[in-house]
Amino acid sequence: MHENEHYFTVKPNNKALQQYIAYYYFNASNTEGFVKSYIFYPHYRNAITVYKQSKISFSGSESRVTPCAKQSFEIIYTGIHLTARSGIIQAPFDKIGIVFQPLGLNHFLSQPLSTVITETPKVNFDYFGKDFEQLLTQVYSTNSTHEKTNLLDAFFSSKITHFQDELFLKAVDLLFKTELNIQEVSNTLGINRKTLLRLFQKHSNCSPKAFSTLIKFRKAIDIYQKYKPALTDLAYQNDYYDQADFIKHFKKVTGFNPKAFFGNLSHLGTEDTFWTILNS
């Protein structure tokens, strides 16, 4: 992490909330003229990101954040995306992220995700309305990370609706815990592939195949970070057909071959946030 900024992550203090929210992160810099360029990679998790007194714009797969004193809060939702995205952020900035567990956000919505979210990234994410803006004012008014976390915990604990599509929950659980392909998942659940596809589009805005591919991709990152296996071994441990399939997939998803990707990966905080920092 560059000396001109800080970035740290923290799990919810409320243990019950951890099954829905993976972690919060806090990223800020007060250094005038400091600019950071980076690439961030696909994930099966989605997130709400808040910028204080900044403005964000999107062009294709790139985002740019610039200071804007007139902007109180810019609230962005980022859902599942299947290829890498790049970002440029200019200081001063003060950024908060709420990173959800897989399907975590669904437990705070009274409608299907596909009804609430019709695009990603989604600017001006206002689902939680004025209550959320009032919360943010409180969160930004304290310098205590513990207090910030408690405030966020209290807010989201009050918004839990308990997502209850058991068939979809079972499908996602099978993808995480087994090596079944999509047809085998459908067979196990006793439904056809079209029904499974509709469930995923309704509740995750992606296909079951795409979701499964993201699980494989993030699993490969986690294994490499923990054990640093040879890339050939990593490919086979993650059920890639062969080394060529492994390389092709990483190039498609990240823009890099696996060797270059892992060689330029930076771990931010203590959770599973991995970026490639281009310059800062």
ZADO-1210 file (C-alpha; in nm, 4 decimals, padded with zeros to 6 digits):
<atoms>
<atom x="00.0000" y="00.0000" z="00.0000" code="MET" pos="1"/>
<atom x="00.1336" y="00.3425" z="-00.0956" code="HIS" pos="2"/>
<atom x="00.2494" y="00.5655" z="00.1908" code="GLU" pos="3"/>
<atom x="00.0061" y="00.8372" z="00.0807" code="ASN" pos="4"/>
<atom x="-00.3030" y="00.6307" z="00.1550" code="GLU" pos="5"/>
<atom x="-00.4430" y="00.3755" z="00.3954" code="HIS" pos="6"/>
<atom x="-00.6503" y="00.0687" z="00.3176" code="TYR" pos="7"/>
<atom x="-00.7761" y="-00.1736" z="00.5777" code="PHE" pos="8"/>
<atom x="-01.0463" y="-00.4336" z="00.6095" code="THR" pos="9"/>
<atom x="-01.2576" y="-00.5468" z="00.9034" code="VAL" pos="10"/>
<atom x="-01.5232" y="-00.8118" z="00.9481" code="LYS" pos="11"/>
<atom x="-01.8577" y="-00.7177" z="01.1031" code="PRO" pos="12"/>
<atom x="-01.8426" y="-00.7157" z="01.4828" code="ASN" pos="13"/>
<atom x="-02.1853" y="-00.8787" z="01.4796" code="ASN" pos="14"/>
<atom x="-02.1104" y="-01.2503" z="01.4295" code="LYS" pos="15"/>
<atom x="-02.4573" y="-01.3242" z="01.2925" code="ALA" pos="16"/>
<atom x="-02.4076" y="-01.0592" z="01.0250" code="LEU" pos="17"/>
<atom x="-02.0886" y="-01.2240" z="00.8993" code="GLN" pos="18"/>
<atom x="-02.2922" y="-01.4856" z="00.7124" code="GLN" pos="19"/>
<atom x="-02.4213" y="-01.2045" z="00.4895" code="TYR" pos="20"/>
<atom x="-02.1399" y="-00.9457" z="00.4887" code="ILE" pos="21"/>
<atom x="-01.7841" y="-01.0688" z="00.4302" code="ALA" pos="22"/>
<atom x="-01.6117" y="-00.7477" z="00.5364" code="TYR" pos="23"/>
<atom x="-01.6034" y="-00.3703" z="00.5248" code="TYR" pos="24"/>
<atom x="-01.3072" y="-00.1796" z="00.3875" code="TYR" pos="25"/>
<atom x="-01.1875" y="00.1752" z="00.4432" code="PHE" pos="26"/>
<atom x="-00.9582" y="00.3432" z="00.1899" code="ASN" pos="27"/>
<atom x="-00.8555" y="00.7083" z="00.2121" code="ALA" pos="28"/>
<atom x="-00.5905" y="00.9587" z="00.1144" code="SER" pos="29"/>
<atom x="-00.5574" y="01.3288" z="00.1929" code="ASN" pos="30"/>
<atom x="-00.2526" y="01.3809" z="-00.0271" code="THR" pos="31"/>
<atom x="-00.3299" y="01.6395" z="-00.2940" code="GLU" pos="32"/>
<atom x="-00.2149" y="01.5260" z="-00.6383" code="GLY" pos="33"/>
<atom x="-00.1862" y="01.1583" z="-00.5435" code="PHE" pos="34"/>
<atom x="-00.3317" y="00.9394" z="-00.8211" code="VAL" pos="35"/>
<atom x="-00.3625" y="00.5619" z="-00.8224" code="LYS" pos="36"/>
<atom x="-00.4333" y="00.3404" z="-01.1236" code="SER" pos="37"/>
<atom x="-00.5254" y="-00.0212" z="-01.0710" code="TYR" pos="38"/>
<atom x="-00.6970" y="-00.3292" z="-01.2111" code="ILE" pos="39"/>
<atom x="-00.9482" y="-00.5274" z="-01.0065" code="PHE" pos="40"/>
<atom x="-01.0688" y="-00.8712" z="-01.0931" code="TYR" pos="41"/>
<atom x="-01.3956" y="-01.0676" z="-01.1194" code="PRO" pos="42"/>
<atom x="-01.5541" y="-01.2068" z="-00.8060" code="HIS" pos="43"/>
<atom x="-01.8706" y="-01.3934" z="-00.7128" code="TYR" pos="44"/>
<atom x="-01.9190" y="-01.1348" z="-00.4366" code="ARG" pos="45"/>
<atom x="-02.0938" y="-00.8034" z="-00.4929" code="ASN" pos="46"/>
<atom x="-02.0362" y="-00.4758" z="-00.3134" code="ALA" pos="47"/>
<atom x="-02.1668" y="-00.1317" z="-00.2299" code="ILE" pos="48"/>
<atom x="-01.8973" y="00.1358" z="-00.2472" code="THR" pos="49"/>
<atom x="-01.9332" y="00.4835" z="-00.1005" code="VAL" pos="50"/>
<atom x="-01.7203" y="00.7852" z="-00.1910" code="TYR" pos="51"/>
<atom x="-01.7333" y="01.1026" z="00.0173" code="LYS" pos="52"/>
<atom x="-01.6956" y="01.4282" z="-00.1777" code="GLN" pos="53"/>
<atom x="-01.5899" y="01.2486" z="-00.4934" code="SER" pos="54"/>
<atom x="-01.7444" y="01.1957" z="-00.8338" code="LYS" pos="55"/>
<atom x="-01.7165" y="00.8712" z="-01.0286" code="ILE" pos="56"/>
<atom x="-01.7570" y="00.8246" z="-01.4022" code="SER" pos="57"/>
<atom x="-01.7519" y="00.5099" z="-01.6144" code="PHE" pos="58"/>
<atom x="-01.6286" y="00.4520" z="-01.9664" code="SER" pos="59"/>
<atom x="-01.6426" y="00.0936" z="-02.0865" code="GLY" pos="60"/>
<atom x="-01.4547" y="-00.1172" z="-01.8330" code="SER" pos="61"/>
<atom x="-01.2788" y="00.1803" z="-01.6732" code="GLU" pos="62"/>
<atom x="-01.3850" y="00.3996" z="-01.3820" code="SER" pos="63"/>
<atom x="-01.2414" y="00.7356" z="-01.2803" code="ARG" pos="64"/>
<atom x="-01.2863" y="00.8981" z="-00.9384" code="VAL" pos="65"/>
<atom x="-01.2111" y="01.2677" z="-00.8918" code="THR" pos="66"/>
<atom x="-01.2576" y="01.5033" z="-00.5947" code="PRO" pos="67"/>
<atom x="-01.5878" y="01.6918" z="-00.5863" code="CYS" pos="68"/>
<atom x="-01.6550" y="01.9058" z="-00.2785" code="ALA" pos="69"/>
<atom x="-02.0195" y="01.9567" z="-00.3804" code="LYS" pos="70"/>
<atom x="-02.0903" y="01.5814" z="-00.3828" code="GLN" pos="71"/>
<atom x="-02.1827" y="01.4559" z="-00.0357" code="SER" pos="72"/>
<atom x="-02.1873" y="01.0835" z="-00.1116" code="PHE" pos="73"/>
<atom x="-02.1496" y="00.8852" z="-00.4329" code="GLU" pos="74"/>
<atom x="-02.2946" y="00.5358" z="-00.3813" code="ILE" pos="75"/>
<atom x="-02.2078" y="00.2644" z="-00.6337" code="ILE" pos="76"/>
<atom x="-02.3218" y="-00.0949" z="-00.6607" code="TYR" pos="77"/>
<atom x="-02.0830" y="-00.3390" z="-00.8289" code="THR" pos="78"/>
<atom x="-02.2207" y="-00.6817" z="-00.9068" code="GLY" pos="79"/>
<atom x="-02.0734" y="-00.9836" z="-01.0757" code="ILE" pos="80"/>
<atom x="-01.8544" y="-00.8911" z="-01.3708" code="HIS" pos="81"/>
<atom x="-01.6828" y="-01.1554" z="-01.5797" code="LEU" pos="82"/>
<atom x="-01.3657" y="-00.9745" z="-01.6858" code="THR" pos="83"/>
<atom x="-01.1199" y="-00.7360" z="-01.5235" code="ALA" pos="84"/>
<atom x="-01.2047" y="-00.3698" z="-01.4755" code="ARG" pos="85"/>
<atom x="-00.9619" y="-00.0817" z="-01.4302" code="SER" pos="86"/>
<atom x="-00.9841" y="00.2235" z="-01.2087" code="GLY" pos="87"/>
<atom x="-00.8159" y="00.5588" z="-01.1597" code="ILE" pos="88"/>
<atom x="-00.8676" y="00.7426" z="-00.8331" code="ILE" pos="89"/>
<atom x="-00.7427" y="01.0892" z="-00.7467" code="GLN" pos="90"/>
<atom x="-00.6881" y="01.2170" z="-00.3939" code="ALA" pos="91"/>
<atom x="-00.8220" y="01.3457" z="-00.1701" code="PRO" pos="92"/>
<atom x="-01.0686" y="01.0589" z="-00.1352" code="PHE" pos="93"/>
<atom x="-01.2446" y="00.8769" z="00.1480" code="ASP" pos="94"/>
<atom x="-01.3958" y="00.5479" z="00.0417" code="LYS" pos="95"/>
<atom x="-01.5984" y="00.2814" z="00.2256" code="ILE" pos="96"/>
<atom x="-01.6879" y="-00.0594" z="00.0872" code="GLY" pos="97"/>
<atom x="-01.9460" y="-00.3131" z="00.2040" code="ILE" pos="98"/>
<atom x="-01.8481" y="-00.6465" z="00.0511" code="VAL" pos="99"/>
<atom x="-02.1182" y="-00.9098" z="00.0681" code="PHE" pos="100"/>
<atom x="-02.0922" y="-01.2842" z="00.0928" code="GLN" pos="101"/>
<atom x="-02.2214" y="-01.4747" z="-00.2117" code="PRO" pos="102"/>
<atom x="-02.5967" y="-01.3971" z="-00.2128" code="LEU" pos="103"/>
<atom x="-02.5393" y="-01.1768" z="00.0929" code="GLY" pos="104"/>
<atom x="-02.7058" y="-00.8688" z="-00.0517" code="LEU" pos="105"/>
<atom x="-03.0135" y="-01.0747" z="-00.1384" code="ASN" pos="106"/>
<atom x="-03.0856" y="-01.1067" z="00.2341" code="HIS" pos="107"/>
<atom x="-03.1383" y="-00.7296" z="00.2576" code="PHE" pos="108"/>
<atom x="-03.3699" y="-00.6950" z="-00.0426" code="LEU" pos="109"/>
<atom x="-03.7468" y="-00.7281" z="-00.0497" code="SER" pos="110"/>
<atom x="-03.7374" y="-00.7937" z="-00.4253" code="GLN" pos="111"/>
<atom x="-03.5238" y="-01.0179" z="-00.6495" code="PRO" pos="112"/>
<atom x="-03.1796" y="-00.8781" z="-00.7235" code="LEU" pos="113"/>
<atom x="-03.2557" y="-00.8595" z="-01.0976" code="SER" pos="114"/>
<atom x="-03.5505" y="-00.6292" z="-01.0213" code="THR" pos="115"/>
<atom x="-03.3448" y="-00.3946" z="-00.8032" code="VAL" pos="116"/>
<atom x="-03.0312" y="-00.4008" z="-01.0210" code="ILE" pos="117"/>
<atom x="-03.0595" y="-00.3736" z="-01.3979" code="THR" pos="118"/>
<atom x="-02.6978" y="-00.2777" z="-01.4678" code="GLU" pos="119"/>
<atom x="-02.3548" y="-00.3113" z="-01.3111" code="THR" pos="120"/>
<atom x="-02.1825" y="-00.1004" z="-01.2039" code="PRO" pos="121"/>
<atom x="-02.4888" y="00.0961" z="-01.0944" code="LYS" pos="122"/>
<atom x="-02.4331" y="00.4595" z="-01.0033" code="VAL" pos="123"/>
<atom x="-02.6529" y="00.6407" z="-00.7540" code="ASN" pos="124"/>
<atom x="-02.7502" y="00.3186" z="-00.5819" code="PHE" pos="125"/>
<atom x="-03.0367" y="00.4427" z="-00.3647" code="ASP" pos="126"/>
<atom x="-03.2171" y="00.1251" z="-00.2611" code="TYR" pos="127"/>
<atom x="-03.1695" y="00.1997" z="00.1116" code="PHE" pos="128"/>
<atom x="-03.2771" y="00.5620" z="00.0666" code="GLY" pos="129"/>
<atom x="-03.2296" y="00.8464" z="00.3142" code="LYS" pos="130"/>
<atom x="-03.1697" y="00.6055" z="00.6018" code="ASP" pos="131"/>
<atom x="-02.8437" y="00.4994" z="00.4409" code="PHE" pos="132"/>
<atom x="-02.7298" y="00.8579" z="00.3811" code="GLU" pos="133"/>
<atom x="-02.8006" y="00.9405" z="00.7464" code="GLN" pos="134"/>
<atom x="-02.5952" y="00.6364" z="00.8464" code="LEU" pos="135"/>
<atom x="-02.3072" y="00.7488" z="00.6266" code="LEU" pos="136"/>
<atom x="-02.3052" y="01.0911" z="00.7901" code="THR" pos="137"/>
<atom x="-02.2621" y="00.9164" z="01.1256" code="GLN" pos="138"/>
<atom x="-01.9969" y="00.6771" z="00.9975" code="VAL" pos="139"/>
<atom x="-01.7875" y="00.9555" z="00.8461" code="TYR" pos="140"/>
<atom x="-01.8179" y="01.1665" z="01.1615" code="SER" pos="141"/>
<atom x="-01.6092" y="00.9266" z="01.3715" code="THR" pos="142"/>
<atom x="-01.2442" y="00.8263" z="01.3348" code="ASN" pos="143"/>
<atom x="-01.2931" y="00.5054" z="01.5304" code="SER" pos="144"/>
<atom x="-01.2938" y="00.1973" z="01.3087" code="THR" pos="145"/>
<atom x="-01.4712" y="00.0046" z="01.5823" code="HIS" pos="146"/>
<atom x="-01.7474" y="00.2648" z="01.5972" code="GLU" pos="147"/>
<atom x="-01.7750" y="00.2804" z="01.2178" code="LYS" pos="148"/>
<atom x="-01.8161" y="-00.0965" z="01.2114" code="THR" pos="149"/>
<atom x="-02.0786" y="-00.0934" z="01.4870" code="ASN" pos="150"/>
<atom x="-02.2803" y="00.1712" z="01.3023" code="LEU" pos="151"/>
<atom x="-02.2706" y="-00.0274" z="00.9777" code="LEU" pos="152"/>
<atom x="-02.3581" y="-00.3455" z="01.1678" code="ASP" pos="153"/>
<atom x="-02.6582" y="-00.1859" z="01.3350" code="ALA" pos="154"/>
<atom x="-02.7904" y="-00.0523" z="01.0062" code="PHE" pos="155"/>
<atom x="-02.7647" y="-00.3769" z="00.8121" code="PHE" pos="156"/>
<atom x="-02.8925" y="-00.5845" z="01.1045" code="SER" pos="157"/>
<atom x="-03.2096" y="-00.3737" z="01.0950" code="SER" pos="158"/>
<atom x="-03.2532" y="-00.4355" z="00.7203" code="LYS" pos="159"/>
<atom x="-03.2330" y="-00.8160" z="00.7093" code="ILE" pos="160"/>
<atom x="-03.5250" y="-00.9708" z="00.5190" code="THR" pos="161"/>
<atom x="-03.3925" y="-01.3315" z="00.5037" code="HIS" pos="162"/>
<atom x="-03.3738" y="-01.4507" z="00.1455" code="PHE" pos="163"/>
<atom x="-03.5727" y="-01.7736" z="00.1153" code="GLN" pos="164"/>
<atom x="-03.5406" y="-01.9260" z="-00.2321" code="ASP" pos="165"/>
<atom x="-03.4220" y="-02.2620" z="-00.1014" code="GLU" pos="166"/>
<atom x="-03.3732" y="-02.4149" z="-00.4464" code="LEU" pos="167"/>
<atom x="-03.1363" y="-02.1400" z="-00.5500" code="PHE" pos="168"/>
<atom x="-02.9502" y="-02.1528" z="-00.2182" code="LEU" pos="169"/>
<atom x="-02.8998" y="-02.5279" z="-00.2650" code="LYS" pos="170"/>
<atom x="-02.7742" y="-02.4748" z="-00.6203" code="ALA" pos="171"/>
<atom x="-02.5117" y="-02.2231" z="-00.5068" code="VAL" pos="172"/>
<atom x="-02.4096" y="-02.4474" z="-00.2179" code="ASP" pos="173"/>
<atom x="-02.3535" y="-02.7357" z="-00.4617" code="LEU" pos="174"/>
<atom x="-02.1327" y="-02.5212" z="-00.6833" code="LEU" pos="175"/>
<atom x="-01.9144" y="-02.4244" z="-00.3872" code="PHE" pos="176"/>
<atom x="-01.8944" y="-02.7624" z="-00.2179" code="LYS" pos="177"/>
<atom x="-01.8865" y="-03.0101" z="-00.5058" code="THR" pos="178"/>
<atom x="-01.7237" y="-03.0497" z="-00.8454" code="GLU" pos="179"/>
<atom x="-02.0553" y="-03.1060" z="-01.0226" code="LEU" pos="180"/>
<atom x="-02.1032" y="-02.9487" z="-01.3625" code="ASN" pos="181"/>
<atom x="-02.4152" y="-02.7440" z="-01.4381" code="ILE" pos="182"/>
<atom x="-02.6101" y="-03.0370" z="-01.5803" code="GLN" pos="183"/>
<atom x="-02.5252" y="-03.2476" z="-01.2736" code="GLU" pos="184"/>
<atom x="-02.6390" y="-02.9665" z="-01.0435" code="VAL" pos="185"/>
<atom x="-02.9687" y="-02.9509" z="-01.2334" code="SER" pos="186"/>
<atom x="-03.0108" y="-03.3278" z="-01.2055" code="ASN" pos="187"/>
<atom x="-02.9305" y="-03.3264" z="-00.8339" code="THR" pos="188"/>
<atom x="-03.1946" y="-03.0586" z="-00.7726" code="LEU" pos="189"/>
<atom x="-03.4489" y="-03.2316" z="-00.9980" code="GLY" pos="190"/>
<atom x="-03.4909" y="-02.9330" z="-01.2314" code="ILE" pos="191"/>
<atom x="-03.3942" y="-02.8676" z="-01.5925" code="ASN" pos="192"/>
<atom x="-03.1113" y="-02.6360" z="-01.7014" code="ARG" pos="193"/>
<atom x="-03.3506" y="-02.3633" z="-01.8163" code="LYS" pos="194"/>
<atom x="-03.5068" y="-02.3448" z="-01.4715" code="THR" pos="195"/>
<atom x="-03.1615" y="-02.3270" z="-01.3133" code="LEU" pos="196"/>
<atom x="-03.0626" y="-02.0506" z="-01.5547" code="LEU" pos="197"/>
<atom x="-03.3746" y="-01.8505" z="-01.4662" code="ARG" pos="198"/>
<atom x="-03.2977" y="-01.8830" z="-01.0947" code="LEU" pos="199"/>
<atom x="-02.9444" y="-01.7498" z="-01.1416" code="PHE" pos="200"/>
<atom x="-03.0512" y="-01.4657" z="-01.3680" code="GLN" pos="201"/>
<atom x="-03.3215" y="-01.3697" z="-01.1184" code="LYS" pos="202"/>
<atom x="-03.1077" y="-01.3740" z="-00.8057" code="HIS" pos="203"/>
<atom x="-02.7493" y="-01.3100" z="-00.9226" code="SER" pos="204"/>
<atom x="-02.7773" y="-01.1428" z="-01.2651" code="ASN" pos="205"/>
<atom x="-02.5493" y="-01.4046" z="-01.4192" code="CYS" pos="206"/>
<atom x="-02.5647" y="-01.7589" z="-01.5524" code="SER" pos="207"/>
<atom x="-02.4836" y="-02.0665" z="-01.3407" code="PRO" pos="208"/>
<atom x="-02.1897" y="-02.1375" z="-01.5746" code="LYS" pos="209"/>
<atom x="-02.0474" y="-01.7885" z="-01.5186" code="ALA" pos="210"/>
<atom x="-02.0935" y="-01.8202" z="-01.1420" code="PHE" pos="211"/>
<atom x="-01.9189" y="-02.1580" z="-01.1447" code="SER" pos="212"/>
<atom x="-01.6304" y="-02.0169" z="-01.3493" code="THR" pos="213"/>
<atom x="-01.5826" y="-01.7338" z="-01.0982" code="LEU" pos="214"/>
<atom x="-01.5681" y="-01.9837" z="-00.8124" code="ILE" pos="215"/>
<atom x="-01.2930" y="-02.1705" z="-00.9985" code="LYS" pos="216"/>
<atom x="-01.1027" y="-01.8487" z="-01.0702" code="PHE" pos="217"/>
<atom x="-01.1135" y="-01.7192" z="-00.7123" code="ARG" pos="218"/>
<atom x="-01.0294" y="-02.0639" z="-00.5743" code="LYS" pos="219"/>
<atom x="-00.7142" y="-02.0634" z="-00.7890" code="ALA" pos="220"/>
<atom x="-00.6136" y="-01.7237" z="-00.6456" code="ILE" pos="221"/>
<atom x="-00.6729" y="-01.8395" z="-00.2877" code="ASP" pos="222"/>
<atom x="-00.4720" y="-02.1603" z="-00.3344" code="ILE" pos="223"/>
<atom x="-00.1824" y="-01.9784" z="-00.4982" code="TYR" pos="224"/>
<atom x="-00.1683" y="-01.7158" z="-00.2240" code="GLN" pos="225"/>
<atom x="-00.1622" y="-01.9816" z="00.0482" code="LYS" pos="226"/>
<atom x="00.0647" y="-02.2487" z="-00.1003" code="TYR" pos="227"/>
<atom x="00.2433" y="-02.1030" z="-00.4082" code="LYS" pos="228"/>
<atom x="00.2133" y="-02.4282" z="-00.6098" code="PRO" pos="229"/>
<atom x="00.3611" y="-02.4662" z="-00.9558" code="ALA" pos="230"/>
<atom x="00.1192" y="-02.3211" z="-01.2093" code="LEU" pos="231"/>
<atom x="00.0802" y="-02.6599" z="-01.3783" code="THR" pos="232"/>
<atom x="-00.0293" y="-02.8114" z="-01.0472" code="ASP" pos="233"/>
<atom x="-00.2594" y="-02.5162" z="-00.9816" code="LEU" pos="234"/>
<atom x="-00.4340" y="-02.5739" z="-01.3140" code="ALA" pos="235"/>
<atom x="-00.5103" y="-02.9369" z="-01.2389" code="TYR" pos="236"/>
<atom x="-00.6068" y="-02.8722" z="-00.8768" code="GLN" pos="237"/>
<atom x="-00.8766" y="-02.6379" z="-01.0027" code="ASN" pos="238"/>
<atom x="-01.0213" y="-02.8718" z="-01.2651" code="ASP" pos="239"/>
<atom x="-00.8927" y="-02.6929" z="-01.5722" code="TYR" pos="240"/>
<atom x="-00.8849" y="-02.9308" z="-01.8662" code="TYR" pos="241"/>
<atom x="-00.5133" y="-02.8730" z="-01.9226" code="ASP" pos="242"/>
<atom x="-00.2472" y="-02.6038" z="-01.8985" code="GLN" pos="243"/>
<atom x="-00.3633" y="-02.4410" z="-02.2225" code="ALA" pos="244"/>
<atom x="-00.7192" y="-02.4152" z="-02.0875" code="ASP" pos="245"/>
<atom x="-00.5832" y="-02.2602" z="-01.7668" code="PHE" pos="246"/>
<atom x="-00.3807" y="-01.9983" z="-01.9568" code="ILE" pos="247"/>
<atom x="-00.6661" y="-01.9194" z="-02.1965" code="LYS" pos="248"/>
<atom x="-00.9108" y="-01.8640" z="-01.9103" code="HIS" pos="249"/>
<atom x="-00.6770" y="-01.6355" z="-01.7142" code="PHE" pos="250"/>
<atom x="-00.6002" y="-01.4267" z="-02.0213" code="LYS" pos="251"/>
<atom x="-00.9709" y="-01.3904" z="-02.0922" code="LYS" pos="252"/>
<atom x="-01.0621" y="-01.2938" z="-01.7361" code="VAL" pos="253"/>
<atom x="-00.7602" y="-01.0829" z="-01.6338" code="THR" pos="254"/>
<atom x="-00.5844" y="-00.9778" z="-01.9542" code="GLY" pos="255"/>
<atom x="-00.2662" y="-01.1529" z="-01.8328" code="PHE" pos="256"/>
<atom x="-00.1276" y="-01.5047" z="-01.8514" code="ASN" pos="257"/>
<atom x="-00.1159" y="-01.6754" z="-01.5082" code="PRO" pos="258"/>
<atom x="00.2563" y="-01.6101" z="-01.4520" code="LYS" pos="259"/>
<atom x="00.2250" y="-01.2371" z="-01.5175" code="ALA" pos="260"/>
<atom x="-00.1022" y="-01.2168" z="-01.3238" code="PHE" pos="261"/>
<atom x="00.0308" y="-01.3743" z="-01.0051" code="PHE" pos="262"/>
<atom x="00.3603" y="-01.1883" z="-01.0366" code="GLY" pos="263"/>
<atom x="00.1878" y="-00.8486" z="-01.0282" code="ASN" pos="264"/>
<atom x="-00.0882" y="-00.9135" z="-00.7752" code="LEU" pos="265"/>
<atom x="-00.1133" y="-00.6968" z="-00.4632" code="SER" pos="266"/>
<atom x="-00.3039" y="-00.8091" z="-00.1536" code="HIS" pos="267"/>
<atom x="-00.4982" y="-00.5219" z="00.0029" code="LEU" pos="268"/>
<atom x="-00.6036" y="-00.5511" z="00.3651" code="GLY" pos="269"/>
<atom x="-00.6484" y="-00.8900" z="00.5293" code="THR" pos="270"/>
<atom x="-00.9381" y="-01.0267" z="00.3236" code="GLU" pos="271"/>
<atom x="-00.9545" y="-01.1517" z="-00.0359" code="ASP" pos="272"/>
<atom x="-00.9013" y="-00.8185" z="-00.2118" code="THR" pos="273"/>
<atom x="-00.6366" y="-00.8556" z="-00.4821" code="PHE" pos="274"/>
<atom x="-00.5553" y="-00.5795" z="-00.7298" code="TRP" pos="275"/>
<atom x="-00.2805" y="-00.5080" z="-00.9783" code="THR" pos="276"/>
<atom x="-00.1477" y="-00.1602" z="-00.9009" code="ILE" pos="277"/>
<atom x="-00.0398" y="00.0081" z="-01.2238" code="LEU" pos="278"/>
<atom x="00.1044" y="00.3255" z="-01.0731" code="ASN" pos="279"/>
<atom x="00.0663" y="00.5444" z="-00.7671" code="SER" pos="280"/>
</atoms>
